[in-house]
């Protein structure tokens, strides 16, 4: 198993389980080897893309601007949590 593969697996596991210790160690390792862009790309793929794929569908179904605002607000809250981890 390569370092990159192991980091990705640990990062995904930390995201799915909410384990901040695992995420912290992964992010530190990415920073140490100067691969923070890889961590950002993985976060976008694992968290942001699936979420953004759902939002337009929800808007079409509900047609409610308030629902869209609540969705964006919860996304911003997630980013604040990521900032706390780093």
C-alpha positions as CSV (number, residue, x, y, z in Angstrom):
1,X,0.0,0.0,0.0
2,X,1.4,3.4,-0.9
3,X,1.5,6.4,1.4
4,X,-1.1,8.2,-0.8
5,X,-3.5,5.3,-0.8
6,X,-3.2,4.9,3.0
7,X,-3.7,8.6,3.6
8,X,-6.8,8.6,1.4
9,X,-8.3,5.6,3.2
10,X,-7.6,7.1,6.6
11,X,-9.0,10.5,5.5
12,X,-12.2,8.8,4.2
13,X,-12.6,6.8,7.4
14,X,-12.1,9.9,9.5
15,X,-14.7,11.8,7.5
16,X,-17.2,9.0,7.6
17,X,-16.8,8.3,11.3
18,X,-16.3,11.9,12.4
19,X,-13.1,10.9,14.1
20,X,-11.3,14.2,14.5
21,X,-8.1,12.6,15.7
22,X,-7.7,10.6,12.5
23,X,-8.6,13.7,10.4
24,X,-6.1,15.8,12.3
25,X,-3.3,13.3,11.8
26,X,-4.1,12.9,8.1
27,X,-4.2,16.7,7.6
28,X,-0.8,17.1,9.4
29,X,0.7,14.3,7.2
30,X,-0.7,15.9,4.0
31,X,0.9,19.2,5.1
32,X,4.2,17.6,6.0
33,X,4.6,16.1,2.6
34,X,3.2,19.3,0.9
35,X,0.1,17.6,-0.5
36,X,-2.6,19.7,1.0
37,X,-4.2,20.2,-2.4
38,X,-4.7,16.4,-2.5
39,X,-6.5,16.5,0.8
40,X,-8.7,19.4,-0.5
41,X,-9.5,17.5,-3.6
42,X,-10.4,14.4,-1.6
43,X,-12.7,16.5,0.7
44,X,-14.4,18.0,-2.3
45,X,-14.9,14.5,-3.8
46,X,-16.1,12.8,-0.6
47,X,-18.1,15.6,1.0
48,X,-18.9,18.6,-1.1
49,X,-19.8,16.8,-4.4
50,X,-22.3,14.4,-2.9
51,X,-23.9,17.2,-1.0
52,X,-24.0,19.5,-4.0
53,X,-25.5,16.7,-6.1
54,X,-28.4,16.6,-3.6
55,X,-29.1,20.3,-3.3
56,X,-30.5,20.9,-6.8
57,X,-32.7,17.9,-6.6
58,X,-34.1,19.1,-3.2
59,X,-34.7,22.5,-4.7
60,X,-36.6,21.1,-7.6
61,X,-38.7,18.9,-5.3
62,X,-39.4,21.6,-2.7
63,X,-39.2,24.8,-4.7
64,X,-38.6,26.6,-1.5
65,X,-35.9,29.3,-1.2
66,X,-35.9,28.9,2.6
67,X,-34.9,25.3,2.2
68,X,-32.0,26.3,0.0
69,X,-30.8,28.9,2.6
70,X,-30.9,26.3,5.3
71,X,-28.9,23.9,3.1
72,X,-26.2,26.5,2.5
73,X,-26.1,27.4,6.2
74,X,-25.5,23.8,7.2
75,X,-22.7,23.6,4.6
76,X,-21.0,26.6,6.1
77,X,-21.3,25.1,9.5
78,X,-19.4,22.0,8.2
79,X,-16.6,24.3,7.0
80,X,-16.4,25.8,10.5
81,X,-16.0,22.3,11.9
82,X,-13.1,21.6,9.4
83,X,-11.4,24.9,10.5
84,X,-11.6,23.7,14.1
85,X,-9.9,20.4,13.2
86,X,-7.0,22.2,11.5
